[in-house]
Amino acid sequence: MNSQIINSFRDRSLVAELQIGVSSLKIAVMNIRASDQTTDLELVHAITNGNAHAESELVQKYQRKLVAFCCARSDATRGLDFAQQVWLKILPHLRTGKYNGKNVMALLCQTARNLVIDQSRRASEKSHSLDNNPIEPASTNSQCPLAQILEAEEMTAFTDCKQSLLDKEVAVLDGNEDSPELESVSKPRIYKLRHFAIRKLRDCIRMKLERGA
């Protein structure tokens, strides 16, 4: 009976020790997080005051995580380039005091994500650009008359089809985003509108050339 009581006290004591250990561990983790946050705030404050060493320390602290994030969304080579571009965009803001130093990693990831999206959009626009379309006239030097006639037909079709577009579609094709027709159009909508206008123009030109009109 006495041994059972003793064992019971031992079990309770062990549970209490475990609970104390878990609580201590939680407090330690919270202190570490608070310490990291304070360090970021101090680093950003130092960068604002022109401390170049603080910039290097901040880059070193997050570079590996940032590169891993960028590589996961592109590849090893472009991931390094994206990471460098992120720092080139972020550090000037830190120097001017426009950022308070909270959630640094979230800021880096969001900036990297925007860069990846922008590059993907530009690559898509370039692949659909009229610059790569054979309707654009090249130099007529040393060309036979038939080639000049074909180019004239293509340019005529291009002009006719462009005139059939809406004013806002013409504005985005000409790169005139300050046009009155686009005042109420958001940036994402302008990108979609440009892609749609290019496709609409190309389809119109192809149909005209196929019909010989």
Sequence and secondary structure as in RCSB ss.txt:
>XXXX:A:sequence
MNSQIINSFRDRSLVAELQIGVSSLKIAVMNIRASDQTTDLELVHAITNGNAHAESELVQKYQRKLVAFCCARSD
ATRGLDFAQQVWLKILPHLRTGKYNGKNVMALLCQTARNLVIDQSRRASEKSHSLDNNPIEPASTNSQCPLAQIL
EAEEMTAFTDCKQSLLDKEVAVLDGNEDSPELESVSKPRIYKLRHFAIRKLRDCIRMKLERGA
>XXXX:A:secstr
 HHHHHHHHHHHHHHHHHHHHHHHHHHHHHHHHHHHHHHHHHHHHHHHTT HHHHHHHHHHHHHHHHHHHHHTS 
HHHHHHHHHHHHHHHHHHHHTT    SSHHHHHHHHHHHHHHHHHHHHHHHHT GGGSTTS    TT  HHHHHH
HHHHHHHHHHHHHTS HHHHHHHTT TTSGGGTT  HHHHHHHHHHHHHHHHHHHHHHHHHT 
